[in-house]
Structure formats: structure tokens, C-alpha cells
Amino acid sequence: MSSRMLTVRLRELEEAGLIERIVTPTIPVSVRYRTTQRGRELLRALQPLGQYAHRWEPETP
């Protein structure tokens, strides 16, 4: 993934309220991201779906 595409995706997740951007005013500027409560709840809701998909994933030869 290009850095441009990563930036676009992170902004979309931030706008959706799933992550928050934390800027530390250092030289150079440090930017971190962390999940919000909303993002953590979504992850918990999606985990069973991921487990189901993994369980029924076709075996590769």
C-alpha cells in the first residue's frame, strides 16, 4: 500500500469515528493512531465473522 493510500484510509477511519489521530509536537512531528471505543466495539462485533470465515476457508493445495 502506498503512503498516499494509507493516508486516505486512515482519514476515512478517523471520519467514521473508528480511530483517533494523536499528534505530538516534536521535530519531526510524531503522529500516532489508536482505536476509539466505537472502533473497539466494531472489532468485537466482527471477530465472530472472521472466525467463521477462517473455519470455512477452502484449503489451498
PDB file with SEQRES, HELIX, SHEET and CRYST1 records, atoms N, CA, C and O in Angstrom:
SEQRES   1 A   61  MET SER SER ARG MET LEU THR VAL ARG LEU ARG GLU LEU          
SEQRES   2 A   61  GLU GLU ALA GLY LEU ILE GLU ARG ILE VAL THR PRO THR          
SEQRES   3 A   61  ILE PRO VAL SER VAL ARG TYR ARG THR THR GLN ARG GLY          
SEQRES   4 A   61  ARG GLU LEU LEU ARG ALA LEU GLN PRO LEU GLY GLN TYR          
SEQRES   5 A   61  ALA HIS ARG TRP GLU PRO GLU THR PRO                          
HELIX    1 AA1 SER A    3  GLU A   15  1                                  13    
HELIX    2 AA2 GLN A   37  ARG A   55  1                                  19    
SHEET    1 AA1 2 ILE A  19  THR A  24  0                                        
SHEET    2 AA1 2 SER A  30  THR A  35 -1                                        
CRYST1    1.000    1.000    1.000  90.00  90.00  90.00 P 1           1          
ATOM      1  N   MET A   1       0.852  -1.158   0.000  1.00  0.00           N  
ATOM      2  CA  MET A   1       0.000   0.000   0.000  1.00  0.00           C  
ATOM      3  C   MET A   1       0.910   1.236   0.000  1.00  0.00           C  
ATOM      4  O   MET A   1       1.879   1.314   0.755  1.00  0.00           O  
ATOM      5  N   SER A   2       0.583   2.164  -0.836  1.00  0.00           N  
ATOM      6  CA  SER A   2       1.365   3.395  -0.898  1.00  0.00           C  
ATOM      7  C   SER A   2       1.051   4.262   0.320  1.00  0.00           C  
ATOM      8  O   SER A   2       0.005   4.099   0.949  1.00  0.00           O  
ATOM      9  N   SER A   3       1.947   5.170   0.646  1.00  0.00           N  
ATOM     10  CA  SER A   3       1.716   6.055   1.789  1.00  0.00           C  
ATOM     11  C   SER A   3       0.499   6.952   1.537  1.00  0.00           C  
ATOM     12  O   SER A   3      -0.219   7.308   2.471  1.00  0.00           O  
ATOM     13  N   ARG A   4       0.277   7.308   0.296  1.00  0.00           N  
ATOM     14  CA  ARG A   4      -0.904   8.124  -0.048  1.00  0.00           C  
ATOM     15  C   ARG A   4      -2.191   7.358   0.241  1.00  0.00           C  
ATOM     16  O   ARG A   4      -3.126   7.905   0.826  1.00  0.00           O  
ATOM     17  N   MET A   5      -2.238   6.085  -0.172  1.00  0.00           N  
ATOM     18  CA  MET A   5      -3.433   5.273   0.057  1.00  0.00           C  
ATOM     19  C   MET A   5      -3.640   5.037   1.549  1.00  0.00           C  
ATOM     20  O   MET A   5      -4.774   5.053   2.026  1.00  0.00           O  
ATOM     21  N   LEU A   6      -2.549   4.819   2.294  1.00  0.00           N  
ATOM     22  CA  LEU A   6      -2.653   4.639   3.739  1.00  0.00           C  
ATOM     23  C   LEU A   6      -3.238   5.891   4.383  1.00  0.00           C  
ATOM     24  O   LEU A   6      -4.100   5.791   5.257  1.00  0.00           O  
ATOM     25  N   THR A   7      -2.784   7.058   3.965  1.00  0.00           N  
ATOM     26  CA  THR A   7      -3.293   8.320   4.499  1.00  0.00           C  
ATOM     27  C   THR A   7      -4.786   8.464   4.227  1.00  0.00           C  
ATOM     28  O   THR A   7      -5.544   8.879   5.104  1.00  0.00           O  
ATOM     29  N   VAL A   8      -5.202   8.125   3.026  1.00  0.00           N  
ATOM     30  CA  VAL A   8      -6.624   8.214   2.660  1.00  0.00           C  
ATOM     31  C   VAL A   8      -7.456   7.297   3.547  1.00  0.00           C  
ATOM     32  O   VAL A   8      -8.497   7.707   4.061  1.00  0.00           O  
ATOM     33  N   ARG A   9      -7.002   6.055   3.730  1.00  0.00           N  
ATOM     34  CA  ARG A   9      -7.746   5.076   4.543  1.00  0.00           C  
ATOM     35  C   ARG A   9      -7.801   5.502   6.009  1.00  0.00           C  
ATOM     36  O   ARG A   9      -8.842   5.376   6.654  1.00  0.00           O  
ATOM     37  N   LEU A  10      -6.684   6.007   6.537  1.00  0.00           N  
ATOM     38  CA  LEU A  10      -6.675   6.454   7.927  1.00  0.00           C  
ATOM     39  C   LEU A  10      -7.631   7.625   8.129  1.00  0.00           C  
ATOM     40  O   LEU A  10      -8.314   7.697   9.150  1.00  0.00           O  
ATOM     41  N   ARG A  11      -7.684   8.533   7.174  1.00  0.00           N  
ATOM     42  CA  ARG A  11      -8.620   9.662   7.268  1.00  0.00           C  
ATOM     43  C   ARG A  11     -10.066   9.181   7.237  1.00  0.00           C  
ATOM     44  O   ARG A  11     -10.913   9.704   7.961  1.00  0.00           O  
ATOM     45  N   GLU A  12     -10.347   8.191   6.404  1.00  0.00           N  
ATOM     46  CA  GLU A  12     -11.707   7.641   6.353  1.00  0.00           C  
ATOM     47  C   GLU A  12     -12.087   7.000   7.685  1.00  0.00           C  
ATOM     48  O   GLU A  12     -13.201   7.189   8.172  1.00  0.00           O  
ATOM     49  N   LEU A  13     -11.170   6.248   8.268  1.00  0.00           N  
ATOM     50  CA  LEU A  13     -11.441   5.618   9.566  1.00  0.00           C  
ATOM     51  C   LEU A  13     -11.623   6.660  10.658  1.00  0.00           C  
ATOM     52  O   LEU A  13     -12.451   6.492  11.553  1.00  0.00           O  
ATOM     53  N   GLU A  14     -10.852   7.731  10.583  1.00  0.00           N  
ATOM     54  CA  GLU A  14     -10.984   8.814  11.555  1.00  0.00           C  
ATOM     55  C   GLU A  14     -12.337   9.517  11.399  1.00  0.00           C  
ATOM     56  O   GLU A  14     -13.007   9.806  12.390  1.00  0.00           O  
ATOM     57  N   GLU A  15     -12.731   9.787  10.165  1.00  0.00           N  
ATOM     58  CA  GLU A  15     -14.023  10.441   9.911  1.00  0.00           C  
ATOM     59  C   GLU A  15     -15.181   9.568  10.370  1.00  0.00           C  
ATOM     60  O   GLU A  15     -16.219  10.082  10.787  1.00  0.00           O  
ATOM     61  N   ALA A  16     -15.014   8.254  10.297  1.00  0.00           N  
ATOM     62  CA  ALA A  16     -16.063   7.322  10.728  1.00  0.00           C  
ATOM     63  C   ALA A  16     -16.079   7.158  12.244  1.00  0.00           C  
ATOM     64  O   ALA A  16     -16.966   6.500  12.788  1.00  0.00           O  
ATOM     65  N   GLY A  17     -15.094   7.757  12.935  1.00  0.00           N  
ATOM     66  CA  GLY A  17     -15.050   7.670  14.383  1.00  0.00           C  
ATOM     67  C   GLY A  17     -14.476   6.362  14.903  1.00  0.00           C  
ATOM     68  O   GLY A  17     -14.681   6.018  16.067  1.00  0.00           O  
ATOM     69  N   LEU A  18     -13.756   5.625  14.054  1.00  0.00           N  
ATOM     70  CA  LEU A  18     -13.212   4.334  14.460  1.00  0.00           C  
ATOM     71  C   LEU A  18     -11.801   4.432  15.024  1.00  0.00           C  
ATOM     72  O   LEU A  18     -11.381   3.577  15.804  1.00  0.00           O  
ATOM     73  N   ILE A  19     -11.072   5.470  14.633  1.00  0.00           N  
ATOM     74  CA  ILE A  19      -9.735   5.713  15.173  1.00  0.00           C  
ATOM     75  C   ILE A  19      -9.597   7.187  15.493  1.00  0.00           C  
ATOM     76  O   ILE A  19     -10.355   8.018  14.992  1.00  0.00           O  
ATOM     77  N   GLU A  20      -8.618   7.507  16.335  1.00  0.00           N  
ATOM     78  CA  GLU A  20      -8.317   8.912  16.587  1.00  0.00           C  
ATOM     79  C   GLU A  20      -6.845   9.150  16.305  1.00  0.00           C  
ATOM     80  O   GLU A  20      -6.001   8.285  16.537  1.00  0.00           O  
ATOM     81  N   ARG A  21      -6.558  10.326  15.805  1.00  0.00           N  
ATOM     82  CA  ARG A  21      -5.205  10.726  15.430  1.00  0.00           C  
ATOM     83  C   ARG A  21      -4.609  11.528  16.574  1.00  0.00           C  
ATOM     84  O   ARG A  21      -5.225  12.468  17.075  1.00  0.00           O  
ATOM     85  N   ILE A  22      -3.410  11.151  16.981  1.00  0.00           N  
ATOM     86  CA  ILE A  22      -2.737  11.824  18.084  1.00  0.00           C  
ATOM     87  C   ILE A  22      -1.433  12.407  17.553  1.00  0.00           C  
ATOM     88  O   ILE A  22      -0.554  11.672  17.103  1.00  0.00           O  
ATOM     89  N   VAL A  23      -1.312  13.727  17.607  1.00  0.00           N  
ATOM     90  CA  VAL A  23      -0.136  14.425  17.097  1.00  0.00           C  
ATOM     91  C   VAL A  23       0.698  14.908  18.276  1.00  0.00           C  
ATOM     92  O   VAL A  23       0.190  15.578  19.175  1.00  0.00           O  
ATOM     93  N   THR A  24       1.979  14.564  18.265  1.00  0.00           N  
ATOM     94  CA  THR A  24       2.916  15.030  19.287  1.00  0.00           C  
ATOM     95  C   THR A  24       3.822  16.065  18.631  1.00  0.00           C  
ATOM     96  O   THR A  24       4.510  15.757  17.658  1.00  0.00           O  
ATOM     97  N   PRO A  25       3.829  17.296  19.157  1.00  0.00           N  
ATOM     98  CA  PRO A  25       4.611  18.370  18.528  1.00  0.00           C  
ATOM     99  C   PRO A  25       6.115  18.237  18.802  1.00  0.00           C  
ATOM    100  O   PRO A  25       6.682  18.977  19.606  1.00  0.00           O  
ATOM    101  N   THR A  26       6.734  17.292  18.125  1.00  0.00           N  
ATOM    102  CA  THR A  26       8.180  17.108  18.222  1.00  0.00           C  
ATOM    103  C   THR A  26       8.785  17.445  16.871  1.00  0.00           C  
ATOM    104  O   THR A  26       8.063  17.772  15.929  1.00  0.00           O  
ATOM    105  N   ILE A  27      10.090  17.367  16.772  1.00  0.00           N  
ATOM    106  CA  ILE A  27      10.750  17.589  15.486  1.00  0.00           C  
ATOM    107  C   ILE A  27      11.432  16.293  15.103  1.00  0.00           C  
ATOM    108  O   ILE A  27      12.386  15.912  15.780  1.00  0.00           O  
ATOM    109  N   PRO A  28      11.013  15.594  14.069  1.00  0.00           N  
ATOM    110  CA  PRO A  28       9.809  15.869  13.277  1.00  0.00           C  
ATOM    111  C   PRO A  28       8.546  15.531  14.058  1.00  0.00           C  
ATOM    112  O   PRO A  28       8.599  14.843  15.077  1.00  0.00           O  
ATOM    113  N   VAL A  29       7.429  16.015  13.576  1.00  0.00           N  
ATOM    114  CA  VAL A  29       6.140  15.776  14.224  1.00  0.00           C  
ATOM    115  C   VAL A  29       5.877  14.277  14.270  1.00  0.00           C  
ATOM    116  O   VAL A  29       6.124  13.560  13.300  1.00  0.00           O  
ATOM    117  N   SER A  30       5.376  13.817  15.399  1.00  0.00           N  
ATOM    118  CA  SER A  30       5.044  12.397  15.568  1.00  0.00           C  
ATOM    119  C   SER A  30       3.532  12.237  15.520  1.00  0.00           C  
ATOM    120  O   SER A  30       2.804  12.959  16.203  1.00  0.00           O  
ATOM    121  N   VAL A  31       3.061  11.296  14.716  1.00  0.00           N  
ATOM    122  CA  VAL A  31       1.625  11.037  14.595  1.00  0.00           C  
ATOM    123  C   VAL A  31       1.376   9.577  14.930  1.00  0.00           C  
ATOM    124  O   VAL A  31       2.014   8.679  14.380  1.00  0.00           O  
ATOM    125  N   ARG A  32       0.431   9.353  15.849  1.00  0.00           N  
ATOM    126  CA  ARG A  32       0.025   8.001  16.211  1.00  0.00           C  
ATOM    127  C   ARG A  32      -1.479   7.897  16.033  1.00  0.00           C  
ATOM    128  O   ARG A  32      -2.187   8.903  15.995  1.00  0.00           O  
ATOM    129  N   TYR A  33      -1.950   6.674  15.927  1.00  0.00           N  
ATOM    130  CA  TYR A  33      -3.378   6.421  15.832  1.00  0.00           C  
ATOM    131  C   TYR A  33      -3.747   5.379  16.873  1.00  0.00           C  
ATOM    132  O   TYR A  33      -2.953   4.495  17.197  1.00  0.00           O  
ATOM    133  N   ARG A  34      -4.973   5.496  17.397  1.00  0.00           N  
ATOM    134  CA  ARG A  34      -5.482   4.455  18.281  1.00  0.00           C  
ATOM    135  C   ARG A  34      -6.975   4.300  18.034  1.00  0.00           C  
ATOM    136  O   ARG A  34      -7.648   5.224  17.578  1.00  0.00           O  
ATOM    137  N   THR A  35      -7.470   3.120  18.343  1.00  0.00           N  
ATOM    138  CA  THR A  35      -8.886   2.865  18.125  1.00  0.00           C  
ATOM    139  C   THR A  35      -9.712   3.580  19.190  1.00  0.00           C  
ATOM    140  O   THR A  35      -9.292   3.723  20.338  1.00  0.00           O  
ATOM    141  N   THR A  36     -10.872   4.013  18.787  1.00  0.00           N  
ATOM    142  CA  THR A  36     -11.824   4.635  19.703  1.00  0.00           C  
ATOM    143  C   THR A  36     -12.701   3.540  20.304  1.00  0.00           C  
ATOM    144  O   THR A  36     -12.612   2.376  19.914  1.00  0.00           O  
ATOM    145  N   GLN A  37     -13.533   3.918  21.238  1.00  0.00           N  
ATOM    146  CA  GLN A  37     -14.483   2.959  21.811  1.00  0.00           C  
ATOM    147  C   GLN A  37     -15.358   2.377  20.706  1.00  0.00           C  
ATOM    148  O   GLN A  37     -15.633   1.177  20.689  1.00  0.00           O  
ATOM    149  N   ARG A  38     -15.785   3.221  19.800  1.00  0.00           N  
ATOM    150  CA  ARG A  38     -16.609   2.768  18.676  1.00  0.00           C  
ATOM    151  C   ARG A  38     -15.856   1.746  17.825  1.00  0.00           C  
ATOM    152  O   ARG A  38     -16.434   0.744  17.403  1.00  0.00           O  
ATOM    153  N   GLY A  39     -14.572   1.994  17.572  1.00  0.00           N  
ATOM    154  CA  GLY A  39     -13.756   1.071  16.798  1.00  0.00           C  
ATOM    155  C   GLY A  39     -13.562  -0.263  17.508  1.00  0.00           C  
ATOM    156  O   GLY A  39     -13.600  -1.320  16.877  1.00  0.00           O  
ATOM    157  N   ARG A  40     -13.352  -0.213  18.829  1.00  0.00           N  
ATOM    158  CA  ARG A  40     -13.183  -1.451  19.598  1.00  0.00           C  
ATOM    159  C   ARG A  40     -14.472  -2.264  19.601  1.00  0.00           C  
ATOM    160  O   ARG A  40     -14.429  -3.491  19.516  1.00  0.00           O  
ATOM    161  N   GLU A  41     -15.610  -1.597  19.696  1.00  0.00           N  
ATOM    162  CA  GLU A  41     -16.887  -2.308  19.659  1.00  0.00           C  
ATOM    163  C   GLU A  41     -17.107  -2.957  18.302  1.00  0.00           C  
ATOM    164  O   GLU A  41     -17.612  -4.077  18.222  1.00  0.00           O  
ATOM    165  N   LEU A  42     -16.731  -2.260  17.232  1.00  0.00           N  
ATOM    166  CA  LEU A  42     -16.859  -2.831  15.888  1.00  0.00           C  
ATOM    167  C   LEU A  42     -15.966  -4.058  15.749  1.00  0.00           C  
ATOM    168  O   LEU A  42     -16.384  -5.072  15.189  1.00  0.00           O  
ATOM    169  N   LEU A  43     -14.747  -3.972  16.252  1.00  0.00           N  
ATOM    170  CA  LEU A  43     -13.838  -5.115  16.193  1.00  0.00           C  
ATOM    171  C   LEU A  43     -14.429  -6.323  16.917  1.00  0.00           C  
ATOM    172  O   LEU A  43     -14.389  -7.442  16.405  1.00  0.00           O  
ATOM    173  N   ARG A  44     -14.975  -6.091  18.106  1.00  0.00           N  
ATOM    174  CA  ARG A  44     -15.596  -7.201  18.848  1.00  0.00           C  
ATOM    175  C   ARG A  44     -16.769  -7.801  18.077  1.00  0.00           C  
ATOM    176  O   ARG A  44     -16.981  -9.013  18.117  1.00  0.00           O  
ATOM    177  N   ALA A  45     -17.525  -6.968  17.382  1.00  0.00           N  
ATOM    178  CA  ALA A  45     -18.665  -7.461  16.606  1.00  0.00           C  
ATOM    179  C   ALA A  45     -18.218  -8.258  15.383  1.00  0.00           C  
ATOM    180  O   ALA A  45     -18.894  -9.205  14.983  1.00  0.00           O  
ATOM    181  N   LEU A  46     -17.083  -7.883  14.785  1.00  0.00           N  
ATOM    182  CA  LEU A  46     -16.608  -8.545  13.564  1.00  0.00           C  
ATOM    183  C   LEU A  46     -15.789  -9.811  13.825  1.00  0.00           C  
ATOM    184  O   LEU A  46     -15.636 -10.636  12.925  1.00  0.00           O  
ATOM    185  N   GLN A  47     -15.270  -9.974  15.018  1.00  0.00           N  
ATOM    186  CA  GLN A  47     -14.439 -11.139  15.316  1.00  0.00           C  
ATOM    187  C   GLN A  47     -15.147 -12.471  15.044  1.00  0.00           C  
ATOM    188  O   GLN A  47     -14.530 -13.354  14.448  1.00  0.00           O  
ATOM    189  N   PRO A  48     -16.399 -12.661  15.444  1.00  0.00           N  
ATOM    190  CA  PRO A  48     -17.057 -13.931  15.124  1.00  0.00           C  
ATOM    191  C   PRO A  48     -17.166 -14.180  13.614  1.00  0.00           C  
ATOM    192  O   PRO A  48     -17.053 -15.321  13.167  1.00  0.00           O  
ATOM    193  N   LEU A  49     -17.379 -13.140  12.843  1.00  0.00           N  
ATOM    194  CA  LEU A  49     -17.446 -13.281  11.391  1.00  0.00           C  
ATOM    195  C   LEU A  49     -16.093 -13.731  10.841  1.00  0.00           C  
ATOM    196  O   LEU A  49     -16.037 -14.593   9.964  1.00  0.00           O  
ATOM    197  N   GLY A  50     -15.013 -13.156  11.345  1.00  0.00           N  
ATOM    198  CA  GLY A  50     -13.680 -13.564  10.927  1.00  0.00           C  
ATOM    199  C   GLY A  50     -13.393 -15.006  11.297  1.00  0.00           C  
ATOM    200  O   GLY A  50     -12.788 -15.738  10.515  1.00  0.00           O  
ATOM    201  N   GLN A  51     -13.818 -15.421  12.477  1.00  0.00           N  
ATOM    202  CA  GLN A  51     -13.632 -16.805  12.905  1.00  0.00           C  
ATOM    203  C   GLN A  51     -14.407 -17.763  11.998  1.00  0.00           C  
ATOM    204  O   GLN A  51     -13.903 -18.824  11.628  1.00  0.00           O  
ATOM    205  N   TYR A  52     -15.624 -17.384  11.649  1.00  0.00           N  
ATOM    206  CA  TYR A  52     -16.432 -18.197  10.737  1.00  0.00           C  
ATOM    207  C   TYR A  52     -15.739 -18.320   9.388  1.00  0.00           C  
ATOM    208  O   TYR A  52     -15.635 -19.419   8.844  1.00  0.00           O  
ATOM    209  N   ALA A  53     -15.268 -17.213   8.845  1.00  0.00           N  
ATOM    210  CA  ALA A  53     -14.609 -17.232   7.530  1.00  0.00           C  
ATOM    211  C   ALA A  53     -13.351 -18.090   7.569  1.00  0.00           C  
ATOM    212  O   ALA A  53     -13.075 -18.829   6.624  1.00  0.00           O  
ATOM    213  N   HIS A  54     -12.598 -17.997   8.640  1.00  0.00           N  
ATOM    214  CA  HIS A  54     -11.375 -18.799   8.762  1.00  0.00           C  
ATOM    215  C   HIS A  54     -11.708 -20.287   8.841  1.00  0.00           C  
ATOM    216  O   HIS A  54     -11.020 -21.115   8.244  1.00  0.00           O  
ATOM    217  N   ARG A  55     -12.760 -20.618   9.577  1.00  0.00           N  
ATOM    218  CA  ARG A  55     -13.156 -22.018   9.745  1.00  0.00           C  
ATOM    219  C   ARG A  55     -13.603 -22.631   8.417  1.00  0.00           C  
ATOM    220  O   ARG A  55     -13.346 -23.808   8.162  1.00  0.00           O  
ATOM    221  N   TRP A  56     -14.265 -21.849   7.577  1.00  0.00           N  
ATOM    222  CA  TRP A  56     -14.806 -22.382   6.321  1.00  0.00           C  
ATOM    223  C   TRP A  56     -13.965 -22.015   5.093  1.00  0.00           C  
ATOM    224  O   TRP A  56     -14.389 -22.231   3.958  1.00  0.00           O  
ATOM    225  N   GLU A  57     -12.786 -21.466   5.326  1.00  0.00           N  
ATOM    226  CA  GLU A  57     -11.909 -21.105   4.229  1.00  0.00           C  
ATOM    227  C   GLU A  57     -11.442 -22.378   3.509  1.00  0.00           C  
ATOM    228  O   GLU A  57     -11.008 -23.327   4.162  1.00  0.00           O  
ATOM    229  N   PRO A  58     -11.525 -22.407   2.197  1.00  0.00           N  
ATOM    230  CA  PRO A  58     -11.088 -23.609   1.470  1.00  0.00           C  
ATOM    231  C   PRO A  58      -9.596 -23.832   1.667  1.00  0.00           C  
ATOM    232  O   PRO A  58      -8.813 -22.884   1.729  1.00  0.00           O  
ATOM    233  N   GLU A  59      -9.217 -25.105   1.763  1.00  0.00           N  
ATOM    234  CA  GLU A  59      -7.807 -25.437   1.894  1.00  0.00           C  
ATOM    235  C   GLU A  59      -7.106 -25.211   0.573  1.00  0.00           C  
ATOM    236  O   GLU A  59      -7.662 -25.502  -0.486  1.00  0.00           O  
ATOM    237  N   THR A  60      -5.880 -24.690   0.627  1.00  0.00           N  
ATOM    238  CA  THR A  60      -5.108 -24.499  -0.590  1.00  0.00           C  
ATOM    239  C   THR A  60      -4.196 -25.705  -0.785  1.00  0.00           C  
ATOM    240  O   THR A  60      -3.613 -26.214   0.172  1.00  0.00           O  
ATOM    241  N   PRO A  61      -4.077 -26.156  -2.028  1.00  0.00           N  
ATOM    242  CA  PRO A  61      -3.260 -27.349  -2.277  1.00  0.00           C  
ATOM    243  C   PRO A  61      -1.778 -27.109  -2.077  1.00  0.00           C  
ATOM    244  O   PRO A  61      -0.974 -28.024  -2.253  1.00  0.00           O  
TER     245      PRO A  61                                                      
END                                                                             
